């Protein structure tokens, strides 16, 4: 039996990239986070740095990542949207969107479609631990089956 992996949509600036000593840098825990999500989720770029071509996101991140991590980010698929990132999101179902500053109209879309719980707000510019907190959240929300497909943990 084949089950699809849960989709996870990733922003770059303010999520994977934060600040260290006032300069843009790979966010604390980004390597661990990226290795976990690419191993257990169906990952997509949801960023202005990727408009239908994952190579642009990869090129943007290249100065911040080592060779091994660069191979990991190559596993992330592209998305395309015009103005609103929510144009690239599923209209229903279980998915996660990790973003630092969604627009008010994007938040309204999530609310109108009952998808507010799909958004994980992470701002590594203001909270250096944000990505590690997100990783912890994803690990707690899901238990992994033997097929490595995230399954919602039951609330007992």
C-alpha positions in Angstrom: 0.0 0.0 0.0 1.4 3.4 -1.0 0.6 6.4 1.0 1.5 9.9 0.1 3.7 12.0 2.3 2.4 15.1 3.9 3.3 18.2 1.9 5.5 20.8 3.6 6.0 24.3 2.0 9.1 26.3 2.9 10.0 30.0 2.8 13.6 31.0 2.8 14.2 34.5 4.2 13.3 34.6 7.9 12.9 30.9 8.0 16.0 29.0 6.7 18.0 32.2 6.7 18.2 34.2 9.9 20.8 36.6 11.4 24.0 36.0 13.2 26.0 39.0 14.5 23.7 41.3 12.4 24.5 39.4 9.2 22.3 37.1 7.1 23.3 33.5 7.9 21.8 30.0 7.8 19.4 29.8 10.7 20.4 27.8 13.8 19.3 24.2 13.3 18.6 24.6 9.5 20.8 21.5 8.6 19.0 19.3 11.0 15.6 20.7 10.1 16.2 20.3 6.3 17.4 16.8 6.7 14.4 15.8 8.8 11.8 17.4 6.6 13.2 16.1 3.3 13.4 12.6 4.7 9.8 12.6 6.0 7.7 15.1 4.0 7.0 16.0 0.4 8.8 19.4 0.4 8.2 22.4 -1.8 9.7 25.9 -2.0 7.2 28.6 -1.3 9.3 31.7 -1.7 9.8 34.6 -4.1 13.2 33.0 -4.8 11.5 30.1 -6.6 8.9 30.8 -9.3 8.5 27.4 -10.9 12.3 26.7 -10.9 14.0 25.2 -7.9 17.4 26.1 -9.2 16.8 29.8 -8.3 16.2 28.9 -4.7 19.2 26.6 -4.7 21.4 29.3 -6.2 20.2 31.8 -3.6 21.0 29.4 -0.7 24.3 28.1 -2.1 26.6 30.6 -0.3 25.1 29.6 3.1 25.2 25.8 2.9 27.8 23.1 2.7 28.0 20.6 -0.2 26.1 17.9 1.7 23.3 20.2 2.7 23.2 21.6 -0.9 22.4 18.0 -2.0 19.6 17.9 0.5 18.0 21.1 -0.7 18.1 19.8 -4.2 15.3 17.4 -3.1 12.9 20.3 -2.6 10.4 20.9 -5.4 9.4 24.2 -7.0 6.1 26.0 -6.7 4.7 29.0 -8.6 2.5 31.8 -7.5 1.7 35.3 -8.7 1.3 37.6 -5.6 -0.2 35.4 -2.9 1.7 32.3 -1.8 -1.6 30.7 -0.9 -2.2 30.3 -4.7 0.3 27.5 -4.6 -1.1 25.7 -1.5 -3.6 22.9 -1.6 -7.2 24.0 -0.9 -7.8 21.2 1.5 -6.1 18.3 3.2 -3.2 18.1 5.6 -0.1 20.1 4.8 2.3 22.4 6.6 3.4 25.9 5.5 6.4 27.3 7.3 6.7 31.1 6.8 7.8 34.1 8.8 5.4 36.8 7.6 2.3 35.7 5.7 0.3 38.5 4.3 -3.1 39.4 5.8 -4.9 38.2 2.7 -3.0 34.9 2.9 -4.1 34.5 6.6 -7.7 35.2 5.5 -7.4 32.5 2.8 -6.3 30.0 5.5 -9.1 31.1 7.8 -11.8 31.0 5.1 -10.7 27.5 4.1 -10.2 26.0 7.6 -6.5 25.7 7.1 -5.1 28.0 9.9 -3.6 25.0 11.6 -1.5 24.3 8.6 0.6 27.4 9.1 3.7 27.3 11.2 5.1 30.8 11.8 8.8 30.9 12.2 10.8 34.1 12.2 14.5 33.4 12.5 15.4 37.1 12.2 13.7 37.8 15.6 13.9 34.3 17.2 17.2 32.4 16.6 15.6 29.2 18.0 12.6 29.4 15.7 13.5 26.7 13.3 14.5 24.3 16.1 11.2 25.0 17.7 9.5 24.2 14.4 11.4 21.0 14.1 10.4 20.0 17.7 6.7 20.8 16.8 6.8 18.7 13.7 8.4 15.8 15.5 5.8 16.0 18.3 2.8 16.4 16.0 3.7 13.4 14.0 4.8 9.9 14.7 6.6 8.1 11.9 5.3 4.8 10.5 7.6 2.1 9.2 7.2 3.6 5.7 8.5 7.0 7.0 5.3 8.7 6.2 4.1 11.2 8.8 0.9 10.2 10.4 -1.1 12.5 12.7 -0.6 11.4 16.2 -3.9 10.6 18.0 -5.0 12.7 20.9 -5.7 10.5 23.8 
